[in-house]
Structure formats: structure tokens, C-alpha cells
Amino acid sequence: MSVHLSERDRLSSGRRRRAIAAVAAAAIAAGGLAFTGPAPAAQAELRHDPVQQSLDKLVGADRHPGALAAVRDRHGRTRYYAAGVGDLRTGAKVPLNGRVRIGSASKMFAAVVVLQLVEEGKVRLDASVESYLPGLVSGKGVDATKITVRQLLQHTSGLPDYTDAMFPTRDAILPYQHVYLAPRDLVDLANAMPDGVPAGEHWSYSNTNYVLAGLIAQRVTGRPFNELVTDRVIRRIGLRDTYVPEAGDQEIRGRHPHGYQRDGATDELLDFTRMDPGWGWAAGQLISTPGDLNTFVRALLQGRLLEPAQLAEMRTTVPVGPGADQSYGLGLFRFALSCGGFAWGHGGDIPGYSTSNAVTDDGRAVTVVVTSLRGSVKDQSVETDRSALVEAALCKK
């Protein structure tokens, strides 16, 4: 999800860019472990921890600038990890459990709000989008009377993804760094795209689905979507470091690592920490921490946010593709684990940050965040290493 940026919005001069690159290279070469505590002994213990070792592998000159994680083990103990560089300009460390943009992990929060409204009789899962948002979905070949709320949440609506129109290439992200797009602007982008496919035929991920879900929640309650998420989810389970940015808010409050996006023209990492996430809206604009994300998904699976009937709907999945080891419910992925059983969660990508999240029914949990997207790293094997870290954190004895 992203937008067109003027030259002055990029790093201001070649001299400054070279200085940032020099600091970054020195900091990464120095190891950049970021821990708090009394602790030479604690730091030594962490350096021998397999999760820390795996996290360290994710960072480096050709990999991600920084990484952070929260892991809750089968005994109920939580440990926080960090690696790499949190600010390439200053060389500052990555803060433990710092705030980050969580991108599409926001969809879990949106799905919970809609399912709460289903509990209250304000929304029906099998009612059409047209019945709630008459005339809004009008793309070529799209019949909104045949698309249900369930299909929006499950990504089986067949609607095109507006982000495909915004970002046909990686560098198309750069101009959108400081551009605000309202939810209806995003729907208009989707409406102008080529034909969708008939609803219900197959699973196809589309951010458009969740923008429409957010608009439905607003329509039936008469309240702003941001307020609904804050009151019904964040405050309800006491998430201290999670919030929904208001329109025009480009900052990340509190302690946070900087996020970066590579400029294909110059091969430089641009600081994308300050950006307008409005184009993600209900599909991807939340800010949280690894620890809060683990707490949220655990609370969800424990039934603290939804009644049993709606939680069962959320956990009823469809395959995401032939032979895939994961499936999708209503705002939740289900992942098969090598050690047996399944985990639940939802990752998220937004310029500057990429999040992986998975929680088991018995309370094991892991969230890993890296501070650049896949397209901004040169060593693509880092993706395999990140997946292995998530799996190992949940499966370790």
C-alpha cells in the first residue's frame, strides 16, 4: 500500500545521503544489538538465544536495517528481541518492543469490529455490499448485489485491489509518501480498474475489501471507523501501545525504529518513517508493537473480543491456493506448523515496515517486524530466514 513524492521530500542532499550511508554501514558492521537491562550477563544470554541469533541474520547491508520481535513461549514467558540499526542517520539501536506500522495486520482489528456488529444484529455476514453502501461499488463487470460482507472479510469478493493501481512498480510507492487519500478515493481507484472476477469463485487478496468493510461499519454505527477500533478493541483489552492514526497524522508516537524504502533510481534507502498511511485505512494503517500484537491475537483466540459463534465464523477458512500450507478465515490466516497443529495471525507490509505474526491456541505467540519491505533488500534469502524464525519460535521446546 503507498503514493508520488516531490524531490524535496526525499533526503535533501547527496552529502547528507553519503553521511547516512556511512553511519549505517558502521553501525551494521558493529553488530547493533539493542537490549536493555542491567546486563552484560543478560546480553550474553540473549546472544546465545536461538531466536536472537535468527533475528541477527535478518539485518545487514544487503538485508533489513533493523528487526524486532516479541516471543511468548509454551510456559507463558515473554521475551523481547532487537537487532540492527534503528536510525541510519544517527546509528541508534532498535528499541525493544518499539512502535511500528503494522500494515495489513490491521485487517484483524477491522474484522473484529465487523463481527462484533454482526453479534449486535447491525450487520449480516451474508447481506450484500449494495444493501449497506448503495451505488458505491460500481466497477466494470462488478455486481455489488452479489458480493456479501462475508466475501469482503474472506477475500472471495473478486474485487480488484486498488493498491495494484497505485503501485504497479516498487518505485511507484515513493511519490505517495506524504499524500492523503480518503477511503472513497480508494474505492474510486478500484472502480476504475479492469473487470473484477465473479464473487465467490476463488480467494484473491484485495485491500479494497477491507476499505469497504470499514465503510460498512461506519454506515451502520454512525461513528468514525478509527473510533470503533479504539473503543471496541484497543481499549477493551488494554493495548497500551496500539493506536489508529487520525487523518493527516504522519508521525509514529513514542519509541520506534525508523522504516526505510529503497529508491530504485539511486539505490539508496530513504527514510519512510514519516508518511501518510491514510491510503491503508481499515486495510492497513494501524500502529502497534510486537508485544501488543501478540496480546491482541491471544485475546481474540481466547474469546475476549468475540462471542463463540462469531469467533467460529472468523476461524472458518478457505484455501488461499492449490497445495498451500495456509488458509484464510475472516481476517485471519491459519498456518500449519512443522511441530504439529496450527497458528493464527496476519502479517502486514507498508513502506518502511514488514510484520509477521502467529499465535497458537495454547498461547504461544511470535511477532517479528523488519524495517524495510522485501523489495528494498538485495539478499532475498532473508525471506526464508524470517519464515524459519517464526516457525522456530513457536516450535521450540
N, C-alpha and C positions, 0 to 999 in steps of 0.2 A: 504494500500500500504506500504511495508517496506523491511529488509535484514539480515548475520552471523557475529557476533561481537566477538573479542578476549577478554580474561579475563581482559587485561589491559585497554580496552576501557570502562569497567564497573566502578562503583565507586571504588576507589582504595583500601580501606581497611575497615575491619569491624568497626574499631574505628571511621573512618570518617562517615560511614553509620549510626552508632548509634548517632553521633552528629547531623547529618542532621535530623534524625527522631525526636530527642528531640526538636530541634528548630521548626520543622514543627508542632509537637503536641502543643507546647506552643503558636505558632502564631495562629493556627487554633482555639485553645481554647479561645484566646484573642479576637476573632471576626474578626480581619483582614480587616475591611472595608477600602477601598482605595479611598479617594476622594481628590480633590484639591480645592483650593478656600480659601476665607478669613475665614472662616466659621464655627464656631460652629452652627450658625443658619441654614446654608445651609446643613450641615451634619445632623442636626436633621430632617430637611425636608426630606432629602433623606431616612433616616432610617424609615420614615413613608410612603414612597412611595411604593405602592404595587409591582412595578417592582423590586425595591431594595430588598424588603422582599423576593420575589420569587427567586432572584439571590442568596441571602444569603443561601437559602435552598439547593442550588446545591453544596455547599462546606462543607468540614468536613473530619474527619479522614477516614470515610468509603465511602466518595463521591469524588468529584474532589478537587484537591489542590486549584485551583483558577477559577474565572469566570469573564467575562467582557461582556458588552453589549452596543449597541447604539440603541436608540428608537426615531423614528420621529413620532409624533402624528398627529391626523387629523387636527390640527391647524398649522402644519408646524414647530413646535418646536422640536428640537433635544436635547436629554439628554443622557449623558454617565454614565455608572454604572460600578462598580467593586466590587468584594468580594473575600475573601480568601487570600491565600498567593501566591505571585508572584515568590518567590525563596525560596525553602525549606532549602537551606543551610544557608541563611542569615536572613530569616524571612521577607524580603522586601515585601511591598504591591504590589498588581497587579496594573500596571499603567493604568489609564483611557485611553481608545482607543489605547491600545498598539498594536504593530505589532504581528501577529501570522501567522502560516502556515495554509492556508485555505483548503488544500486537494482538494476534488472533486468540491468545489465551483469554482475552476479554469476552469471547463468544460464550464461554461457560457462564459468565455472570449474566449476560443478556438472556441466555436460555433459561436460567433460574427465574429471572423476573417474569418471563412469559409464562412459564409453568406455574408460578405462584398465581398468576392471573387466571390460569385455567382452573386451579383449585377453587378460586373465588367465583367462578362462573362468568367472568368478564371476557374470556377468550375461549373459543372451542378449537381444539387442535385440527379438526377435520373441516372447519369452515374455510371458505375461500379468502384469499387475499383481497379480492374485489369487494367482498362484503364489509371489510374494515377500512379499505383505502380505495374507494371507488374512483376509477379513472386514472389512478396514479401509475400503474404498471401498464404500459402501452407499447412495448417494443414490437417490432415486426415479427409476426408469426407467434406471438405470445398471447395466450388466453388466460387472463388473471382469474377468471371464474373457475378454472380447473386446477389452480395452484392453491394448496392448502397451507395453513400455518405449520402443520407437521412437516411438510415438504421443505419449507423455508429452514426450519431448525435442523433438518436432517440432510440438507444439501441434495435433495432429489427434485427440486423445483424445475430444473432445466434452464434457469435464468442465467444470462451471461454475467460475467464478473466485471464490474466497472473498472477494477484496477488493471485489467488487461488493456483497456483503452487508454488509461493514464500512463502506464509503464510498459510499452512494447519492448523497451530495451532497459538494461541496467542504468545507463546514464540518464534516462528519461526521469529518473527519480529526482535528480539534483534540482531542477527548476521549481519543484513543488515544496522545497524546504519550509518556506515561510508563507505559503498560500493557504487560505482558508476556503474550504468547500462545505456548504451546508448539506445536510442529509438529502434534501430533494435534488440538489445539484448532482449528487452521486447516482440517484435513481435515473435522472435525465441522461447521464452518461451511459448507463446500462440500456435505457430505452433506445438510444441511438445506435447501438451495436447491431451486428448482423443477427439473423434469426437465432432464437433460443431453440432448445430441443423440447419435445413434449414432456410435460411434468410426469414424474414417477417412473420414467424409463430406466434411469441409472443414476448412480451417485456422481455428482460433479461439484467440486468445491467452488463456492461463489460468495464473495463478500457482500454482494447485493442482497442475498437472503437475509443477512443479519441487520442490514440497514432497514429493510422493510419490517423485520421483527421489532426493531426499536421504535419505528414509527407506529406500528400497531399498538404497542404498549403505551405510547403517549396518547394515541387517539382514545383508547378505552378508559384511561385513567384521568385524562385532562391534566397530567403533570409531566414535566420535562424528564426525559429518559435518564439524564445524569442523576437527578434526584431519586428516581426509582431505584437505581442500582445502589446509591449511597444508603438510603433508608432501609431497603429490603434485604440487602446482602451485607454491605461493608459494616454498617453499624450493628446489624443484628448479631453478627458473630464476632464483633470486636476487632476487626482488622485495623491495626494502627497505622500501617504504612501504605495502605492502598487508597487510591482516590481516582475520581474521574475528572480530567481537566475540563474547565469551563471553556466556552468558545473564545478563541483568541489566546489562550494560555499556552505559551510555547516553552515554558521552563519545566524543569523537574525539581520539585521542592526537596530540601533535606539532602542527606548524604547520598551520593550517586556516582557511579563511574561514568565517564564520558563515552558516547557512542560515535562510531565512525562509519563513513561511506566512501568507498574508493571512487575517485574521478578517473574514468577510463581515458580521458584525453591527456591527463598529466601523470597518471599512475600514483597520485597522492591520496592519502587518507584525509578526508575532510571531516571536521568536527560537526556531527549532526545532532548533538545533544539538544540544542535549542532548535525546535522545529514545531510546526503546527500539525498536530495529529488529527485535526478535525475530519480529514478525509477517511479516517478509520472509523470514527464514531462508534456505534454499537458493535461494529465488526472488529474494532481493534485499537481503541485509544486509551485504555486504562494504564495507570502507573501502579506498580506494586513492588514487592521484594520476593526473593526466593522463599523466605520463611512464611510470608503471608500467603503465597500461592499454595504451599503445602497445607497450611491451616485451612484455607478455603476448600480445597478438594476433599480433605479429610472430613470436614464438617458436612459437606454435601453428601458424601457416601454414607455418613452416619445418620442421615435423615434429619439434620438440624435446620435445613433450609426448605425441604420439600416433604410433603406427605408421601406415604409409601406408594400410592397409585401413580403420582407424578414422577417420583424417582424411578419407578419401574419403567415408565414410558421413556424417560431420559436414557435408561440403560438398555433399551431395546435397539439393537444395532442392525445395520445393513452393511454388506461388504463394500469396501472402497475400491475394489478392483479384483480381477481374477488372481487367485493364489496369494493375495495379500495377507500378511500376518496381523492386520489390524482391521477394525470395522468402526462404524460411526453411528452413534445414537442421536440424541437431540442435544447437540452442543458438546458432546464428549466422544473422544476416541477410546477404543478398547484395544490394548496391546497384549499380545501373547508374550510370556516371559520364558526364557530358556530353562529357568529353575522350576517351571510349572506354574499354572494359574495365569492370571491376567492382571494388568494395571490399567488405570483410567486416568485421563487427563487431556490436555490440549496445548500444543505448542503455539508459538506465535513469532512472526517476523515483522519488523517495522524498521525502517532505516536507522542504523545505529545499534540495534539490539536483536538478538535471536534467542528465544526461550524454548526449552524442552521441559516437560512436566509429566510426572507419572506417579500415581498413588495406588496402593493395593487395598483391598477390602479389610485387611487386618492392620492397616495403619502405617505400613512402610511408605515412605514418600521421598521423592527427589525432584528438585527443580534446579536446572543448570541454565545459566544465561551467559552468552558471549557478546562482546561489544562491537560486533560488525556482522553483516549478513554474509551468506555463503558466497555471493558474487564479489565480495570485497577481499576474499582470501585467495592466495595464489596456490597454496597446497591444499587441494580438495580432499585429501585423505583425512583431513581434520573432521569431516562429517562422520566418517566411520568411527573415529575415536570418540566423538561426542555421544553417539548412539551406544557405544560399548560402555561408556561411563555410566549412563542412565541405567542400563541393564545390570551392570556390576553392582551399583549402589543398592538396587532393590534385591539382588540375589545373594549378596554376600552374607555369610553366616555370622 
